[in-house]
Amino acid sequence: MGNAVAFTKESFKETTASGVSLVDFWAEWCGPCKMIAPAIEELATEFAGKANIGKVDVDQEGELAQEFGVSSIPTLLIMKDGAEAQRFVGVTKKDELAKAINAALG
């Protein structure tokens, strides 16, 4: 992982409690997850200092995935001040995600 942070059960609530976050629920074995990984890294660079961009490995953080009802991956959540603002399931274009982050940022 490059600029995107790895969210864990321990860090998730604290990291997403205020401001805007993009959370990518993924797994190492997931082909579509690997397809969007470069876009997630680019977003992490582009939104550095403005939004938290991170990933949750569903194999290591199953409890977190379950808490958010993630049943298929990739699932991407836009979080605003600790609450889910928008959800994308499946491969999602980078510009669509950037637009959603910008909208959440206001």
ABEGO torsion letter per residue (X at the ends): XBABBBBBAAAAAAAAABEBBBBBBBBAABAAAAAAAAAAAAAAAAABGABBBBBBBAAABAAAAAAAGBABOBBBBBBBGGBBABBBBEBBBAAAAAAAAAAAAX
